[in-house]
Amino acid sequence: IESARTALAEAGSTQWQGADGYPTEETIFDDVLNGQAYVGIVDGQIVSYAAVIVDGDPAYDKIYDGDWKHHNKRYITFHRIAVLSEFMGQGIAQTFIQGLIEGTDAHDFRCDTHEKNTVMQHILEKLGYVYCGKVPIDGERLAYQKIKTKREKAFYQELDEAAHHGIH
């Protein structure tokens, strides 16, 4: 989290720069206790983190300067995505988020980021997310949505079945 906080500050973003220290250790502990903390590990070291919220986010109920592509009641939200500084720029965040998407049968994914967090915007767009508008989180955040296509669902299902049956 601290690596991401520093990178955001260096990019001129106010995201995660508040006096409240958000996200705090308590925030992360709550993620763990609520079963929504996920980490990426390389050679036994935690290199990435994300909170995966399965029941949606009430802040996403209000979107302006645009609209969600689909208004599904159930969707997954990714929050607090962070990568250890030594691993930034190596595709870790993209691979990590892609793995989180592939690891579920859900089809609607949402995420928000600061307007100056162009790295995250680029990653989301590479993953097939579409900019939808702005949501009122800590001022305002750019809101993105990805709808997993039938083709993607079938591909991920094939991979899952192949792994289940020991096929490589």
C-alpha positions in Angstrom: 0.0 0.0 0.0 2.8 2.4 0.9 4.5 1.8 -2.5 1.3 2.6 -4.3 0.7 5.7 -2.1 4.2 7.0 -3.0 3.7 6.3 -6.7 0.4 8.1 -6.7 1.9 11.2 -4.9 4.8 11.2 -7.5 2.2 11.3 -10.3 0.5 14.3 -8.7 -2.5 12.4 -7.6 -4.3 13.3 -4.3 -5.6 9.7 -4.1 -4.5 8.0 -0.9 -2.8 11.3 0.2 -5.3 12.4 2.9 -4.5 13.1 6.5 -6.7 10.1 7.5 -4.0 7.8 6.0 -6.5 5.9 3.9 -6.2 3.0 3.3 -5.0 2.3 6.8 -3.8 -1.0 8.3 -7.3 -1.2 9.9 -8.9 -0.9 6.4 -6.7 -3.8 5.2 -7.5 -5.9 8.4 -11.2 -5.3 7.8 -10.7 -6.5 4.2 -9.1 -9.7 5.5 -11.8 -10.3 8.2 -14.5 -9.8 5.5 -12.9 -12.3 3.2 -12.2 -9.7 0.5 -8.4 -9.3 0.7 -6.4 -10.8 -2.2 -2.7 -10.8 -2.7 -0.4 -11.7 -5.6 2.8 -13.6 -4.6 6.1 -13.8 -6.5 8.8 -16.1 -5.0 7.1 -16.1 -1.7 6.8 -12.3 -1.4 3.5 -10.4 -1.5 3.8 -8.1 -4.5 0.2 -7.0 -5.1 -3.0 -6.4 -3.2 -6.6 -5.8 -4.0 -9.9 -5.7 -2.1 -12.6 -7.6 -4.0 -16.0 -6.5 -3.0 -18.7 -9.0 -4.2 -21.8 -7.2 -3.2 -21.2 -4.0 -5.1 -20.5 -0.5 -3.8 -23.2 1.9 -2.6 -21.1 4.8 -3.9 -21.5 3.4 -7.4 -25.3 3.9 -7.1 -24.7 7.6 -8.1 -22.8 8.1 -11.4 -22.7 11.3 -13.3 -21.2 12.6 -16.6 -22.1 9.1 -18.0 -23.8 5.9 -17.0 -23.0 2.2 -16.4 -23.1 0.0 -19.5 -25.3 -2.5 -17.6 -27.2 -2.0 -14.4 -26.7 -5.4 -12.9 -27.6 -5.6 -9.2 -24.7 -8.0 -8.6 -21.3 -7.0 -9.6 -17.7 -7.2 -8.3 -15.8 -4.1 -7.4 -12.0 -3.9 -7.1 -10.7 -1.4 -4.6 -7.3 -0.6 -3.0 -5.2 -2.1 -5.9 -1.5 -1.8 -5.1 1.8 -3.2 -6.3 5.1 -3.3 -4.5 7.4 -0.6 -6.0 10.1 -3.0 -7.1 7.5 -4.8 -9.2 5.8 -1.7 -10.8 6.0 -1.5 -14.6 6.3 -5.3 -15.0 2.7 -6.1 -15.8 2.0 -7.4 -12.3 -1.1 -5.3 -11.7 -2.7 -6.2 -15.1 -1.9 -9.9 -14.6 -3.2 -9.8 -11.0 -6.5 -8.1 -11.9 -6.9 -10.5 -14.9 -6.5 -13.4 -12.6 -9.1 -12.0 -10.2 -11.5 -11.7 -13.1 -10.8 -15.2 -14.4 -11.1 -16.6 -10.9 -14.9 -15.9 -10.7 -17.9 -16.8 -12.7 -19.2 -13.2 -12.3 -19.6 -11.1 -15.5 -19.8 -7.5 -14.3 -16.7 -5.8 -12.8 -16.3 -2.2 -11.7 -13.4 -0.1 -10.6 -12.7 3.6 -10.0 -9.5 5.6 -10.0 -8.3 9.2 -9.7 -8.1 11.2 -12.9 -4.3 11.5 -12.5 -3.8 7.8 -12.0 -3.2 7.3 -15.7 -1.3 4.0 -15.1 -4.5 2.4 -13.6 -6.7 3.9 -16.3 -4.4 2.3 -19.0 -4.4 -1.0 -17.2 -8.2 -1.1 -16.9 -8.6 -0.2 -20.6 -6.1 -2.9 -21.6 -8.3 -5.4 -19.6 -11.4 -4.4 -21.5 -12.9 -1.9 -19.0 -14.8 1.0 -20.5 -14.9 4.5 -18.9 -18.5 5.1 -17.8 -18.5 8.4 -15.9 -17.7 9.7 -12.4 -18.6 8.4 -9.0 -18.6 10.5 -5.7 -15.8 8.8 -3.9 -13.3 11.1 -2.1 -14.4 14.0 -4.2 -14.8 12.2 -7.6 -13.3 9.2 -9.2 -13.4 8.0 -12.8 -15.6 4.9 -13.0 -14.9 1.9 -15.2 -16.9 -1.2 -16.0 -16.0 -4.5 -17.7 -18.7 -7.0 -18.8 -17.2 -10.4 -19.4 -18.3 -11.6 -22.8 -19.8 -15.0 -23.5 -16.6 -15.8 -25.4 -14.5 -14.9 -22.4 -16.7 -16.9 -20.1 -16.4 -20.0 -22.3 -12.6 -19.6 -22.6 -12.2 -19.3 -18.8 -14.5 -22.3 -18.3 -12.4 -24.3 -20.7 -9.2 -23.4 -18.8 -10.9 -24.3 -15.5 -12.1 -27.6 -16.8 -8.7 -28.4 -18.3 -7.0 -27.7 -15.0 -9.6 -29.7 -13.1 -8.9 -32.7 -15.3 -5.2 -32.3 -15.3 -5.0 -31.3 -19.0 -2.2 -28.9 -19.9 
